[in-house]
Amino acid sequence: MKTPKRFLAFDIGASSGRAVLGEFDDDRLCCRDIYRFANEPVHLPGGFHWDVLRLYHEIRQGLRAYRSGFGTELHGIAIDTWGVDFGLFDGDGRLLSNPHHYRDSCFDGMAEDLYRQIDPYEVFSQTGVVPQQVCTLTQMYALAQRRSSQLEAADFFLMIPSIFSYFLTGERCDEHSNLSNTALLGFDDQPAQSVLDAAGIPGNILPRFVMPGETVGTLRGRVANELGRGPVPVFAPATHDSASAVLSIPADPSTNWAFLSCGTWSVLGTETRDPIAGRRAFECNLTSAATAEGRYMSRFNITGLWILQELRRCWERQSSRTDWNDMMRAAESSQAFQAIIDVDAPVFAHPADMSEAIGLYLRATGQKTPADRGAIVRIVMESLALKYRHLLRLLREMSEADIDVLHIVGGGAKDSLLCGLTAEAVGLPVVAGPAEATCTGNLIAQLVGAGVVSSVGEGRMLVRRSHDPKRYEPRNSSAWDEAYAMYLRVLGTK
């Protein structure tokens, strides 16, 4: 039997990370977790920070776990993480401090302050990004306004996943899809100089970059010795996790498809040849950022399963362990369309008690608060599905695409109730899977970079062969039309 080619994907999210082994036998891609670890940001006197040195240690532990279980033969490594955050380095290549967390309070109000320096539409028209509080541009602007000694001393910066590639290889470079999501890089792949000047950010701080699938370098020194073999290539996937997830969409190229990457956050969008950056897109907060092979993902960022996760945490504090499957079963048997919430309302961002926040929202909008937990869960699930319907309508309008199928990937693809409700709400077939979308997209980029898969399109065919996605058909259209009218009334939108 032919020995499969092995690639290692490190996928790090806001609360945890993992090393995923991908084995490719020239026909199928088999993925399995071989190491998991926590990602625990820390509060310091200087702010809220990511502990990147600890995360680098965990990456090293993942490499050791690979050697212990599978030997020394390895064809590639790549790392993806969340977007927007970065580290600053001096001229000697030393990390000046642990990177700020995007939820650090030092960034509060800075987007509004930035808007007094530059019209946000000017930023959007050059970069495809609306500079909100968590945006890389806004974070750097905050540092510039504080006259940060670290920003003044910085020779270059790297986005979070590229920090780890730099530690592994010694090569100072970033990756295109992640930089395109910062509002620092223009559509011409040059620094957005007028934006940088208005924000007080030195233009020479932007690093060189590579495209998804390109080699960053090879494991160096002690790290290579720990693995016990010669140079192993470190590839750049689409290092922004949403962009990686899009690469894993098992889409039939004959269809006009949209995607929903659903976890704590949801990303709803479509892949386009050109960015969508007109006034209407700006007003609707549609972001266009690069994926791979010269394409863009034009997408909306939405609250995803966060509200449900917080409800579960809240109920566990009040009583005892709350099982996710029990929550879904209770919601499924509950009455439909009792109330509607705007899942992106500020009240749901960081409440001390999510159940209480939902009650406050329902009372403020003249709706009844249900007494049982199953009804509350169903309200959240239906409101998510209606949000997807509304934004998909806007996406069709702005992309001028006749979308005929919606692919759901990520953790939400495992939730049959959410997938079924979404199919009914949007009136389209929903194809669910893979659930492990980000690491699958990471591995696809490595396979393309290693030359064993010719293109992202061929990689998507490989995903279709390797996974068994579940299909959900729409029904109950008239009931959902009435619910959508209710949604528009409650949110006061058109």
C-alpha positions in Angstrom: 0.0 0.0 0.0 1.3 3.4 -1.0 2.4 5.6 2.0 0.2 8.7 2.1 1.8 12.2 2.0 1.5 13.9 5.4 0.9 17.5 6.1 0.4 19.2 9.5 -2.1 22.1 9.9 -2.1 24.2 13.0 -5.5 25.9 13.5 -5.6 28.4 16.4 -8.8 30.1 17.4 -9.6 32.6 20.1 -9.9 30.0 22.9 -8.1 26.9 21.7 -5.8 25.5 19.1 -5.0 22.1 17.6 -2.6 20.3 15.3 -4.4 18.4 12.6 -2.7 15.7 10.5 -3.8 15.5 6.9 -3.0 12.3 5.0 -3.3 12.4 1.2 -3.3 9.1 -0.7 -3.7 10.7 -4.2 -7.5 10.2 -4.0 -8.8 11.3 -0.6 -7.7 13.5 2.2 -8.1 12.1 5.7 -7.9 14.5 8.7 -7.4 13.8 12.4 -6.5 15.8 15.5 -3.3 14.8 17.0 -2.8 17.6 19.6 -5.1 20.1 21.3 -4.2 23.1 23.6 -5.8 26.1 25.2 -5.4 29.7 24.1 -5.6 31.8 27.2 -5.1 35.5 26.7 -3.8 37.4 29.8 -4.5 40.7 31.5 -1.4 42.7 32.2 -0.8 46.2 33.6 -0.3 47.3 29.9 -3.6 45.8 28.6 -5.2 42.6 27.4 -2.7 40.4 25.4 -2.3 37.2 23.5 0.3 34.9 25.0 2.1 34.1 21.8 5.2 32.7 23.4 3.0 30.1 25.1 1.2 29.4 21.8 4.6 28.9 20.1 5.5 26.4 22.8 2.3 24.5 22.1 3.1 24.5 18.4 6.4 22.9 19.3 4.5 20.4 21.4 2.3 19.6 18.4 5.4 18.8 16.4 6.7 16.5 19.1 3.3 14.8 19.2 3.6 14.2 15.5 7.0 12.7 15.7 6.0 10.5 18.6 3.0 9.1 16.7 4.1 9.2 13.1 7.9 9.4 12.8 9.9 12.0 10.9 8.4 11.9 7.4 6.4 15.2 7.0 5.8 17.0 3.7 4.6 20.4 5.1 3.4 22.6 8.0 1.1 25.6 7.9 -0.5 27.8 10.5 -3.8 29.8 10.5 -5.4 31.8 13.2 -8.0 34.5 13.7 -7.5 37.8 11.9 -6.8 41.5 12.8 -4.2 41.1 15.6 -0.5 41.6 15.1 2.9 41.8 16.7 5.6 44.5 16.4 9.3 43.7 15.8 12.4 45.8 16.1 15.2 46.0 13.5 16.9 42.9 15.0 13.8 40.9 14.5 12.8 40.8 18.2 9.2 40.8 19.3 8.7 44.0 21.2 5.8 42.8 23.3 2.9 40.3 23.4 0.3 41.4 20.9 -2.8 43.2 22.1 -6.1 41.3 22.1 -8.7 42.8 19.7 -11.0 43.1 22.7 -8.5 45.2 24.7 -10.3 48.2 26.2 -7.5 50.5 25.0 -9.1 50.4 21.5 -12.5 51.6 22.8 -13.8 54.5 20.8 -10.8 54.6 18.5 -12.8 53.8 15.3 -15.0 56.9 15.9 -11.8 58.9 16.5 -10.2 57.6 13.3 -13.3 58.7 11.4 -12.5 62.3 12.3 -9.1 61.9 10.6 -10.3 60.2 7.4 -13.6 59.4 5.8 -14.3 55.7 6.4 -15.6 55.3 2.9 -12.2 56.4 1.6 -10.6 53.6 3.5 -13.2 51.1 2.2 -12.9 52.2 -1.4 -9.1 51.6 -1.3 -9.0 48.5 0.8 -12.4 46.8 0.9 -12.5 47.1 4.7 -14.7 49.2 7.0 -12.4 50.2 9.9 -14.3 49.1 13.0 -12.9 48.9 16.5 -11.2 45.5 16.1 -9.7 46.3 12.8 -5.9 46.2 12.4 -5.9 49.8 11.1 -7.8 51.0 14.1 -5.5 49.2 16.5 -2.4 50.8 14.9 -4.1 54.2 14.9 -4.7 53.8 18.7 -1.0 53.0 19.2 0.0 56.0 17.1 -2.3 58.3 19.0 -0.8 57.2 22.3 2.7 57.7 20.8 3.5 54.1 21.6 7.2 53.7 22.1 6.8 50.2 20.6 5.3 51.5 17.4 8.0 54.1 17.2 10.7 51.5 17.7 9.1 48.9 15.3 10.8 48.0 12.1 8.0 45.7 10.8 4.9 44.0 12.0 3.5 40.5 11.4 0.0 39.2 11.7 -0.4 36.5 14.4 -0.1 33.4 12.3 3.0 34.8 10.5 4.6 35.4 13.9 4.7 31.7 14.4 6.0 31.0 10.9 8.7 33.5 11.6 9.6 31.8 14.8 9.8 28.4 13.0 11.7 29.6 9.9 13.4 32.9 10.7 11.8 34.4 7.5 10.1 37.8 7.9 7.1 37.7 5.7 3.3 37.8 5.9 0.5 36.3 3.8 -1.7 38.2 1.4 -5.2 37.2 2.5 -4.6 38.3 6.0 -2.9 41.6 5.1 -5.8 42.3 2.7 -8.1 42.2 5.8 -6.2 44.9 7.7 -7.3 48.1 5.9 -3.6 48.8 5.5 -3.1 47.2 2.0 -4.8 48.6 -1.1 -6.4 46.6 -3.9 -3.3 47.2 -5.9 -1.3 45.3 -3.2 0.6 48.4 -2.2 0.3 50.2 1.1 -2.8 52.3 1.3 -0.6 55.4 1.7 -3.2 58.1 2.2 -4.9 55.9 4.8 -1.6 55.2 6.6 -0.7 58.9 6.5 -4.1 60.0 8.0 -3.7 57.4 10.8 -0.1 58.4 11.5 1.2 54.9 10.7 4.6 54.6 8.9 4.1 53.0 5.5 7.5 51.1 5.7 6.2 49.0 8.5 4.3 46.7 6.2 6.1 43.4 5.6 6.6 41.7 2.4 4.1 39.0 1.7 3.5 35.7 0.0 0.4 34.2 -1.6 -1.5 31.2 -0.2 0.3 28.0 -1.1 3.7 29.6 -1.3 6.6 28.4 0.8 7.6 30.7 3.7 10.8 28.8 4.5 11.9 25.6 6.2 12.1 24.6 9.8 15.3 25.8 11.3 17.8 24.8 13.9 16.5 23.3 17.1 12.9 22.9 15.8 14.1 20.8 12.9 16.3 18.7 15.2 13.3 18.1 17.5 11.4 16.7 14.5 14.4 14.5 13.7 14.8 15.1 10.0 16.1 17.6 7.4 14.3 20.8 6.3 10.5 20.6 6.3 8.7 23.3 4.3 6.5 25.7 6.1 3.8 26.9 3.8 1.6 30.0 3.9 -2.1 28.8 3.8 -4.7 31.5 3.7 -3.6 32.4 7.2 -6.8 34.3 8.1 -9.1 31.5 9.3 -12.2 32.7 7.4 -10.2 32.7 4.1 -8.9 29.2 4.9 -12.5 28.0 5.5 -13.6 29.3 2.1 -10.9 27.2 0.4 -12.5 24.1 1.8 -16.0 24.7 0.3 -16.9 21.5 -1.6 -18.7 23.5 -4.2 -19.8 22.1 -7.6 -18.3 24.6 -10.1 -21.5 24.5 -12.2 -23.4 26.1 -9.3 -23.7 29.7 -8.1 -22.9 29.3 -4.5 -22.6 31.3 -1.3 -20.9 30.2 1.9 -21.7 30.5 5.6 -18.7 29.7 7.9 -20.4 29.3 11.2 -18.9 29.1 14.6 -18.7 31.6 17.5 -18.9 34.1 14.7 -20.6 33.7 11.3 -19.2 34.8 8.0 -21.7 34.9 5.1 -20.4 35.6 1.6 -19.5 34.6 -1.8 -16.3 34.3 -3.8 -15.8 36.8 -6.5 -13.3 37.7 -9.2 -13.2 41.3 -8.2 -13.8 43.1 -4.9 -17.2 44.7 -4.3 -16.4 48.1 -2.9 -19.1 50.6 -4.0 -21.1 52.9 -1.8 -23.9 50.4 -1.2 -21.5 47.7 0.0 -19.9 50.2 2.4 -23.3 51.2 3.8 -24.1 47.5 4.4 -20.7 46.7 6.0 -19.8 44.2 3.2 -16.1 43.5 3.4 -14.0 42.3 0.4 -10.8 40.5 1.3 -8.6 38.2 -0.7 -8.7 34.4 -0.6 -6.4 32.6 -3.0 -5.6 32.5 -6.7 -6.5 36.1 -7.2 -10.0 35.9 -5.9 -11.9 37.7 -3.2 -14.4 36.7 -0.5 -17.0 39.4 -0.2 -18.7 38.7 3.1 -20.6 39.9 6.1 -19.4 39.3 9.6 -22.2 38.3 11.9 -22.6 37.1 15.5 -22.8 33.3 15.2 -23.2 30.7 17.9 -21.9 33.1 20.5 -25.3 33.9 22.0 -26.1 30.2 22.4 -22.7 29.5 23.9 -23.2 32.3 26.4 -26.7 31.0 27.2 -25.3 27.6 28.0 -22.6 29.1 30.2 -25.2 31.3 32.0 -27.6 28.4 32.7 -24.7 26.2 33.9 -23.8 28.9 36.4 -27.4 29.0 37.6 -28.0 25.3 38.0 -25.9 22.4 36.6 -24.3 21.1 33.4 -26.3 22.0 30.4 -26.0 19.6 27.5 -25.9 21.2 24.0 -27.9 18.4 22.4 -30.6 18.8 25.1 -30.8 22.5 24.3 -31.3 21.7 20.6 -33.9 19.1 21.3 -35.8 21.5 23.5 -35.7 24.2 20.8 -36.8 21.8 18.1 -40.0 20.9 20.1 -40.7 24.5 20.9 -43.3 26.7 19.1 -42.0 28.5 16.1 -41.7 32.3 15.6 -42.5 33.4 19.2 -40.2 36.4 18.9 -37.3 37.9 17.0 -33.9 39.4 18.1 -31.2 41.2 16.2 -28.2 38.9 17.0 -25.8 41.7 16.3 -27.4 44.2 18.7 -24.8 45.7 21.1 -26.7 44.3 24.1 -25.5 40.8 23.2 -21.8 41.7 22.8 -20.7 41.0 26.4 -23.6 40.8 28.8 -23.0 39.4 32.3 -26.2 37.3 31.8 -27.1 36.5 28.2 -30.6 35.2 29.2 -31.3 38.5 30.9 -30.0 40.4 27.9 -32.4 38.6 25.6 -35.3 39.4 28.0 -34.3 43.1 28.1 -34.2 43.2 24.2 -37.6 41.5 23.9 -39.3 43.8 26.3 -37.7 46.9 24.7 -39.1 45.8 21.3 -42.6 45.1 22.7 -42.3 41.3 22.5 -43.1 38.6 25.1 -40.3 36.9 27.0 -40.8 33.1 26.9 -40.6 31.2 30.2 -38.8 28.1 29.1 -35.2 27.7 27.8 -36.2 25.7 24.7 -38.2 28.7 23.4 -35.3 31.1 24.1 -32.9 28.8 22.1 -35.4 28.6 19.3 -35.8 32.4 19.1 -32.0 32.7 18.8 -31.8 30.0 16.1 -34.6 31.4 14.0 -33.2 34.9 14.4 -29.8 33.7 13.1 -31.5 32.1 10.1 -33.5 35.3 9.4 -30.3 37.3 9.6 -28.7 35.0 7.0 -31.8 35.5 4.8 -31.6 39.2 5.0 -27.8 39.4 4.3 -28.1 36.9 1.5 -30.6 39.1 -0.2 -28.2 42.0 0.1 -25.3 39.8 -1.2 -27.3 38.8 -4.3 -28.1 42.5 -4.9 -24.5 43.7 -4.7 -22.7 40.7 -6.3 -25.4 40.5 -9.1 -25.1 36.7 -8.7 -28.1 34.4 -8.9 -27.1 32.3 -5.9 -28.7 28.8 -6.0 -27.1 26.9 -3.1 -25.7 27.8 0.3 -22.7 25.9 1.8 -22.4 25.8 5.6 -19.0 24.9 7.0 -17.5 25.0 10.4 -19.0 24.0 13.7 -22.5 25.1 12.7 -22.5 22.5 9.9 -22.9 19.8 12.6 -26.1 21.4 14.0 -29.0 19.9 12.0 -31.6 22.3 13.5 -29.6 25.4 12.5 -28.9 24.0 9.0 -32.6 23.0 8.5 -33.9 26.4 9.7 -31.4 28.2 7.5 -32.5 26.2 4.4 -36.1 27.1 5.2 -35.4 30.8 5.9 -33.2 31.5 2.8 -35.4 29.3 0.5 -32.3 27.5 -0.9 -30.8 24.1 -0.6 -28.1 24.0 2.2 -25.1 21.7 1.9 -23.5 21.2 5.3 -19.8 20.3 5.8 -17.0 19.9 6.3 -17.3 20.9 9.9 -13.5 21.1 10.2 -13.4 23.7 7.4 -10.5 25.9 8.4 -7.9 23.2 8.9 -9.2 21.5 5.7 -8.6 24.7 3.8 -5.2 25.0 5.4 -4.3 21.5 4.1 -5.7 22.3 0.6 -3.3 25.3 0.4 -0.4 23.0 1.4 -1.3 20.4 -1.1 -1.4 23.1 -3.8 1.9 24.5 -2.6 3.5 21.1 -2.6 2.4 20.5 -6.2 0.3 17.4 -5.4 -2.9 19.2 -6.1 -3.0 21.6 -9.1 -5.4 24.2 -7.9 -8.0 25.3 -5.2 -10.7 24.0 -7.6 -9.1 20.5 -7.7 -8.7 20.8 -3.9 -12.5 21.4 -3.6 -13.1 18.3 -5.7 -10.9 16.4 -3.3 -13.0 17.7 -0.3 -16.1 16.5 -2.1 -14.6 13.0 -2.5 -13.3 12.9 1.1 -16.3 14.1 3.0 -20.0 13.2 2.9 -21.9 16.6 3.2 -25.5 16.6 4.2 -28.1 18.4 2.1 -31.1 20.2 3.5 -34.0 21.3 1.3 -36.2 24.4 1.9 -39.8 24.1 2.9 -42.5 26.1 4.8 -41.8 29.1 2.6 -45.0 31.0 3.4 -44.4 30.7 7.2 -40.9 32.0 6.7 -42.1 34.9 4.5 -44.3 36.0 7.4 -41.5 35.6 9.9 -39.2 37.7 7.7 -41.7 40.5 7.6 -41.8 40.3 11.4 -38.0 40.4 11.4 -38.0 43.6 9.3 -40.5 45.2 11.6 -38.7 44.4 14.8 -35.3 45.5 13.4 -36.8 48.6 11.7 -35.0 47.7 8.4 -35.9 47.2 4.8 
